[in-house]
Amino acid sequence: MKEAVPRLSLGWLLSTFVLVISPHLLRLPIGVSALIAVCIVWRVLIFRGRLAFPGTAVRLLVVVFSLPLTVLSYRGEGAGLDVAVCLLILGTSFKLLEMRRRRDMIIVLCLCYVLTMVGFIYSQTIPAALLALVNIVVITSALITLYRDNIHSSVESNTRLAVRMVAQSIPLAIALFVLIPRVAPLWSMPIPVSSSTTGVTDEMSPGDVSRLSRSAALAFRVSFDTQTPANEDLYWRGLVLDSFDGRVWRRGGSSLLSFEILERLRTPSRGEVLGEDIGYDLILEPTQQSWLYALQLAQTNTADIVQDRYYTLQTRKPVTQRYRYQVRSALEYRADVRLSGALRARALQLPQEDSNLRAREFARDLRRASSDDEGYMLQVLRYFQEQPFYYTLTPPALGEASIDEFLFDSLQGFCEHYASSFVYLMRAANIPARVVVGYQGGEVNPFEGYTMVYQYNAHAWAEVWLPGQGWVRVDPTAAVAPERISLGAQAVLANEPGFLEDSRFSMMRFRDTQWLNALRLRLDAVDYAWNRWVISYDETRQVDLLDSLLGQQLRERIFLVLGAVLALFFLIAAFFLLRGAPAQMRDPATRLYLRLAADLAGSGMIMRHRGEGPRDFCERLARQQPELADDMGRVTGLYVQCCYGREGNEAGREQLLQELMARIRALRLRVASPTRRLWLRLLPRHY
């Protein structure tokens, strides 16, 4: 069977398909990628006549083999999305082997449009958007080649036309993006990410927080309504860990309750703001977790965020995409001046009596030498300052009695070691205390004034409950390495082995080079603006923007008009879809000839029969209207020569068409009524 797919169209289509699936190749299993390559090579060999189209048995075997191959290649949470995308790509690859007609190629190109949109599930960055725009131009160019004469068209002309069409659609796309009501997604698709991207988890053991210092991945960005607070005040609370088994700290109590239960138990804050609070806007990177980060005593009016008894913010669903929220916090506060019995019991819990005996004895001795709880706390901090403790990313491994070994033997650790041992010593002295994990500090971008918090800013500190003061933040790391809090993690850990080990190609490594660091900050500022004004453009921000530009009443009227226009558009589209296929496209000569026949019928002279040839119609007109015989004969001769003549070049055919147009116009003016004649004179000459 002769191949019916044109060479240029096939080349465009295969190149388009490879370009569209290229961002997904790193996520596809090797076996699936090999199968896709086989399909492309097979399609080329079919075109060259080396192979035949696969039969039904072969197609069935390929499908049966590929389904289990795909499913078994993925494991873990969120793999369902990867499986679905992989099957979509495989299905498009298999469709390449069935292309026999133009209709099949159109289906493949439409699937390429879908695959381009699927790419936004994984990445919504500016490079991803630019790549999608290039994909759309290439797909549109491939569609153009299916409808243009490949002999007289070229790759350059097709691409120019595609670019022009896409460019013309961009203003409309922007207008629709701004005006069309924003609707929240009906589902949430978890995307598997590594632990370094996820960040802080709900458990902490020695080495967990220091592991995050290997990554320069972004955790979140913050824009303050007023001046950015000092680095010492930027303690981004994530989770409270109050359950300790001797080695691992875990969260418990109300922090384990679901969002629905916390929403029903929603109670007013028990904290007291001392001084002015500050507002800020935070864009959180995907974490696959349901808790958020904020400064102390955070308050928010967002419906999908609740706060538990530990002042932790939680969302209804895990954060699988960039998530934007607004918060108000207090840098000076008093929290839980009255401590409930349940919270006190959890804040005093210690593992079995026979563990970390030296730490317990040390706490008892130090407590007897202290006048009150606050005095004891200061004595413990003084111990950290006076002893040769060392702040390091690579402390020695600890055994079962991790607290004893750290406090009295190794004296080397990261923030989780200091926070864990400090809280243990507080509880051993019957003082309520707990571990808090989150991030500390951040880097201010001078070009836009927002703060960037990275994974290496992960931190752990302590909260101690003191009578009359409530929960007080205490950071024992500051007693050992105060520059970590005042200057930030980058300044202290830059020369540590293992720092940014998982981000070898990050531009953060060139922070000391002035122009490269400026470029890094510029690029991040552009990305921040993109996320703030495009990715985070939801229903609330749409209403706020339109209200600020138009006012509430005008905004409501625009929405009503827009809704009416859309409804009318869909009604018109439905009308043309239901009325059947459109009339066959005709060449200019035929359109003019049929208009002449319609005018003759309208004037009552003669009606052209359906399917009647031009010469037969001319002979019948000559018998009934002899005075029009000569003019109609010349028109018929020119029309037959235009439609069926094979001689002459392009210029000659154009001259023939112009002469036909002039004679038909003259004949139409001759047979028309006075009113109709006036109307024809006002119309363009080619009508």
N, C-alpha and C positions, 0 to 999 in steps of 0.2 A: 504494500500500500504506500502510495506516495505521501510524503510528509507535507501537511497542509499549513504548518506553522512557519511564517516568514523568518528568515535568518536574523534580521535586525531585531525583530520583536522578541525572538527567543533569547538572543544575547542580552537585551535589555532586561528581560524578566529574570534570567538566572543571576545576572549581576545584582539586580534589585533584591532578590531573595537572600543572597549571601550577605549583602550590606545590612539588611534588616535583622538577620539572626546573629550577626557578629557580636552584639553586646551580650547575648545569651550563651555564647559558646563556653565561657568559663564556668557557667553553672551547669552545663550539660555533662552527663557521664561520657567517658571516652567511647564506649560502645555505641551510644546514640549518635555522637558526632560522626563516627565512622559510617553508620548507616545513612546519615544525611549525605555524606560525601559520595557514597555509592549511588544514591538516587540522582544526584546531580550529574555524575559521570555517565550513568545509564541514560539519562535524558539526552545528553550530547551525542552518545553513540546511536541513539534512535534517530536523531536528526541526520547523522552521517550515514545512516543505512547499515550500520554494523550490527545492531541488535533490533529485535522486534519489541512491540509493546508487550508488557507482562500479561499473561493470561489470568483467568479467574483463580486458578489453583495457586499460582505464584503470589498474587495479591493477598489471598486469604492466608497463606503461610507467613508472609511478611508481617501482617497485622497480628496474627496469633503469637508470633515470636517477639514482636516489639513491645507488646503490652506488658508481659511479665518482666522483660528486660528493663523497662522504664520504672515500674513499681519497685522492683527489687534494688534498683540503683540508688534509691533515696531512703534515708532513715531520719528519724528524729522529728521533733515538733516543728510544725509549719511545712513539712515535706509535701503536703497535699497540694499547695500552690505550685511548687516546683514540678510536681508530677503533671498537673494540668497544663502548665506552660510547655513542658517537654512534649506532651501528647499533641498539643496544638502545632508545634513546630514539625513534629513527625508527620502529622496529617497533611500539612502543607507540602512537605517533601514528597509524600506518596502521591499527592495530586499532580506533581510534575510528570510522573510516569503515565498519567492518563490524559494529558493534554493532546487533543486532536484538532480542536476547533478554537476559534477566537473566544467563544463563550467560556471554555475551560481556562484560558489564560486570564480572562477578566476575574474569574473566581479566585485564582491564585493571587492576583494583585490585590483584590479586596482583602484576602487573608493577610497580605503583607501590611495593609493599613492597620488591621487588628493587632498584629504582632508589634507594630510601632507603638500603639497605645498601651499594650501590655508592658512595654519597657518602663513606663512611668510607675508601675507598681513597685519596682525595685529601686528606682532612682528618679528624683524630681529636681535634680540639680540643673544649673544652667547648661553645662556640657550635654547632659541628657536631652534637654529641650532643643539645643542646637542640632544634635544628631537626629532627633525626631524630625526637625524641619528639613534637614537634608534628605532623610528617608522619604518624606512626603513629596519633595521635588522629584526625586528619582522615580518613585512609583508613578507619579503623574506623567512623567516623561515616557515611562513604559506604556502607560495607557494611550498616550498620544500616538505612539508608533503603531498601535493596533488599528487606528482609524485614518492614518495618513498614508499617502503613496510613498512607499519606501524607496522608490527609484528617484523621485524628485525631492524628497526630504532628506535631512541629515541629522546626525546626533546633535550638532550645535543648534540647529533650528528647533528641534524638538525640546531641547533643554531650555532654550530661551523662552519658548512658549510656556513651558511648565513653570519656570521661575516667574513669568509675568502673571500667570493664573494664581499661583500661590501668593504672590505679593499683593494682588488685588483682593484676596480673601482675608489678609491679615487685619485691615481696619474693621471689617465686619466681625472677625473673631474677637478682637479686643472689645468692641462694643457689646457683643453678646456675653463675654466674660464678665464685664462690669455690670450689665443690666439684668441678665437672666437670674432669677432667684436662685440662691445657693441652697442646695439640698444636701444634707449629710448622707454619707454612704450607708447603704442598708446592711452592710456586713463589714467585718473586720478580718483581714487576712494576715496572720502572723508570718513574718519573714525571718527565717533562721539567721542569727547573727552570732559572732564569736563573743566570748566573755569579755574581751577587751573593749568591744563595742557596747555591750550591755552595761558595763560599768559595775557599780556597787550592787552586791547581792544581799539577800536577807540572812546570810550567815557570815561570821568572821572568825577566822582562826589565824595563827601566826603565818604571815606571808601573803595573805589574801589581798590586802590593800597595796602592799609594795609591788605586787604583780601588775597592778594597773599602771604603775609608773613606767612600765615599758612601752606604753602607748601614748602617742600624741593625738589620738582621735579626739574630736570635739565632743564634749558632754552636753553643753547647752550655751546659749548666749542670753545676755540680760541687758535690757535698756532701762535705766532709771529715769523717773520723772524729774528728779532733781540731780544734784551733784553726786557722783559715784562715791560711796563710802570708802573709808580707808581699808586697805587689805586686811588689817587685823579684825575688822568687823564682818568680813564676808565668810561667815560660817553657813554653808548651804546644807541644812538638815535634810536628811533623807529618811532613815529608819532609826528607831530606837531598839536596841538589842538588850534585853534584860534577863535572858535565861542562859545560864552558864553550866556546862557539864564538866568543867575542868580543863577544857581545851578549846571548845567552839562556843561562841556566843550566837544566840538565836533570838528572834523576836517572839513575843508571846502576848497574851492578854487580848485587848480589843484590836490590836494591830493585825490579828489573824482573822477578824470578822470580814464577811463579804461586804461589798459596796451597798447592797440592798439593806442589810441589817444596820450598817452604820448610818444609812440615810434615814431609816426609821427612828434610830436612836439619836438623831442629830440634836445636839445640845449647844447652848451658847458657850463661847469661850470662857474658860476659867482664868484666863490671864489678864493682867492689868498693864496697860500701856503707860509707861513713865516718860513723858515727853512727846515729841511729834513722831508719827509713823511715816514711812516712806512707801511710795508706790513704784512698781517696776513691771516690765513686760518681759516674759521669759519664753524662749523657743527651745524646747527640749528635743534632743536627737532621739531616734527610736531606741528603746531599752527593752522591749518585750515584757516590761514590768508595769504594775499598776500604781506605783507610788511616784510622787513628784518631789521636786527639790525647791526649797524656799528658805529665806532667812527666818529668824526667830519670830514666834507668835504670828504666823502667817494667817491672813484672812483673805478669802476670795468669794465673789458672788457667782461664780460659774456653777451652773446647775449640775454638771457632770463631775464635780469635785466635792468630796466630803473630807472632814477632819476627824481623826480618832482621838482617844484620850491622851495620846502621846504627842499631839500637835503635828502628826504626820498627815500630809495631804495625799489622798488616794483618788484615782479615777475609776469610772465605771468599767472601762475596758483597758487592757494592756496597751501601752504606747507603741504601736507598730509603725507609725509614721511620725514625722516631725509634728510636735504638739505645742501649741501656743496658748499661754494663759497669763492672766494678770493677777497680781498679788499685792497686798499691802502688809508690811511687817514693821515691827518695832525693834530698834536697836537697844533701847532701854526698856526693860519689862520686868514684871514679876509674875511667875507662873506657879499655880497650885500651892498657895500659901497653906491651905489645908489639904493634907494628903490622906486619901481614903485608905482603909485597911487593906484592900486588895492590892492597890498599887504599892503600898509600903511593903507588903509581904513579898511581892515580886522583886522589888528593888533591894531586898535583903537576902535573897536566895543565894546559897552557896552549895557546891557539891559536897560529897561525903567528908566526914571529919578527918579522915586519914590522908587527905591530899594536901600538898603544899603546906606542910607543917611549919616550915621555917617562916613563911610569909604570915601565917596566923600568929605565931609567937612574936614576930616583929611588930605586928599590928597591936597586939595586946600591950606590949611594953611601951610603944609609942603613945597609945591611948591613955595609959595611966599617967604619962608625963604631960598630958595636954589638959587644958582647963575646960575646953568645950569642943564641939564638933568642928567649928571653923578653925580653931587652933590646931586640932589634929590634922585637918586638911593641909594647912600651911606647913606643918612639920613634914608631911609626906612629900610635898613639893620641894621643900628644902633638901630632903634626902636625894631627890633626883638631881638637884643642882650641885650638891656637894660631892656626890660620888662620881667616879669617872665613867658615866654613861656616855654612849656614843650613838649618834643618830645615823643609821646606814640602811641602804637598800638590800644589803646582802649579809644579814646576821647569821650566826651559826644556828643549826637546827636544834630544836628543843625537844625534850622527852616528855614523859607523862606529867611530871610536876613542872609544867612550863612556867608557872609564875615564880616558883622558887629559883629555877635555873636562870631565868632572866634577871631577877632582882639581885641575886647574890653571886652568880657565877659568870655568865656571859657579859652582862651589862651592855649589850649591843642589840639594837632593834629599830624597827620602824614605828610609825604612829600607832599601829594596832597593838604592839607590845606595850607601849607606855599607857595607852588608854585601858587596856585589859588589866594590867597589873594594878593601876591606880584604883579602878573600880573595885577590884578584889580586896585591896587593902581597906577601902572605905567600908565595904560590907562586913569585912572581918571585925571592924570596930563598931558594928551595929549602926552604921550611917547609910541611909538609902542612897543608892547610886546606880547609874546605868551607863551603857555605852551608846554613843550616837555615831552613826556612819553617814558620810555624805562627801562634800567637797569643801575645800577651803581656799579662798583667794580667787584669783583670776587675772587675766591680762586685759587691760583697757586698750581698745582700738582707737587711736587718736583721730582717725579720719571720720568716724561716725559717732564716737563717744560711748559705745556699748562695751560690755565686758564679756570676754571669752573665757569659758571654764573648760579645761581639758581633762582627760582621764588621769593624767599624772597629778592633777590637783586633788585626787581622792584622798580622804582624810578620815581619821577616827579620833573622837575626843570623848570626854566624860561629862555627865551632868550629876550634880550632887544636890540632895535636898537638905536645906538648912532651915531651922525654925525661924519664922518671921520673914524669910526671903524666898521660900519656895525653891524651885529648881534653878540652880546656878550652873552656868557653863564653866567647866574647868578643863583646860587643855594641858596635860602634863608634858606633851611634846614641846610646848613653848618654854618649859623650864630647862630643857636639855638643849634645844636648838631654836632659840627665839627668832633667828633670822628666817626660819622656815615659815613663820607666821607673818612677819613684817615684810619680807622681800618676796616670798613665794617659793614654790617648789622648784621652779626652773633655776633660780639663783643658787639654791643649796645643793641640788642633786645633779647639776650639769656635768660634774666630773666623776660621778658615781658610776662604777661598772654596772651595766644592765639598764641604765636610764635611757628610755626611748628605743630599747632594743628591738621592739616589734614595729617600729616606724622608721626603718632605715632610710626611706626615701622621702621622709617628711621635710617640708621646708623649715620646720621648727629647728632643724639641725644647723641651719644657716642664719640663726638669729643674730649672731655677732657681726654678720656682713650687712652693712647698713642698707644698701640698695636692694638686696634680696629680701631683707626683713620688711622694708617698705613695700615691696611688691607683694609679699605674703599678706600683709595687712590690707593692702588695696583690694586684692582678690577676695579676701574674706569679707570685706565691707560690701562688695558687690553681691556676694552670695547671701549675706545677711539681708540686704535690701530685697533681693529676690524672694527669700523665704518670708520676709515680713509682709510684703505687699502683694505677692502672687500666691505662694503656696498656702499661706495662712489667711487668704481672703475668703472668709466664711460668711454665713448669713449675718452675724452680728456686725462684722466690719463693713459689709456691703451696705447695711442700713445706716450705719454711722457715716460712711463716706457720702452716700447720696443725700442724707439729711444735712450734712455740712455744706454740700454744694448747691442743693436745690431747695432744702426745707422739707418738712415732713409732708405737707399737703401736696406739693408738686411731685415729690417722690412717689406718693400713693397714686397720683394721677398717671404718672409715667408707667408704673407697674400695670395699671388698668389698661392703658393704651397698648402697652407691649403684649399683655395677655390677649387683647382683642386682635392685634395684628397676627400673633402666632396662631390663634384659633382660625382666623381667616386663611392664613397660609396653609394650614393642614386641611381645611375644607376644600380649597382649590386643588391641592395635591390629591386629595381623595377623589375629587370629581374627575380629574384627568386619568387617574388610575382605574376608576370604575367605568369610564366611558370607552375603554378599550385602547387598542394600539393607535398611535398617532398616524396621521396621513403620511403616505410615502413622500419622501423628499424628492422634489422635482428640480430639473435644471432650469436656468433662467428662460431659455427659449420655450420650453413646454409651459411654464407658468404664464408667460405672455400670451401664448397661443390659446390657452384655456380661458384667460380673461377676455380675449376677443370673442371666443365662442359664447361666453356668458353674456357679453354685451349684445350679441346678435339675438340670443334667446330673450334677453330682457326687453329688447325693442320690438319683439313680436315677429321678427323676420323669419327665423328658422331655429329649430332646436337640434342640437347635435346629439346623435344617438350614443348610448353607452358603448364603448369599444369601437366606435366608428373611426376608420383611418382618415388621415388628413386629405388624401386625394379623393376618396369617396365623398367626404363632406364637402369638398370644394366643387365637385361635379354636381352634387345635389343643390348647393347654393346657387350655382350658375343657372340651373334650370328654373329655380324659383325667383331669383333676384338677378336677372341678366346684367343690370347696371353695375353690380358689384363683382362681376365675374373676373374682369382683368385684375383689379386690385387684389381679390382673394387668391387668384392664381399666382401672382408674384409672391404674396405672403406664404402660400403653401410651398412654393418652390424653395424659398429661402429657409423655411422651417425644416423641410425634409433634408436640405443640404446641411443645416446646422446639426441636426440630430443624427443623421445617418451617413453623412459624407466622411470619407477617410482621407481625403487629400488636403493639402495645405498645412502651413505651420501654425504656431500658436497665434501669431499676430494676424494671420489671415482669418482664422476662426473668430477672433475678437472683432475684426472689422465686419465680418458677415453677421455677427450677433447685433452689432450696432445698427446695421442697415435694416435687419428684421425688426428691431425695436421701433425704428422710425416709421416703417410702413404699417406696423400693427397699430401704433399710436394714431397715425393719420386715418386709418380705417375705422378705429374706434370713435374718433371725433366725428367722422362722417355719419355714422349710424346712430350716434347718441342723441338724446333729447337735448334741448337748449340748457336745461338745468344740469343734466349729466355732463354736457360738454364743458360748462363752466367749472364743474368739479374736477374734471380730468385735466383741465389746463392748470389748476392749482396744485395738482399732485406732481411729484418728481417725474422726470422724463422716463425713468426706468420702470415706472409702475405699470 
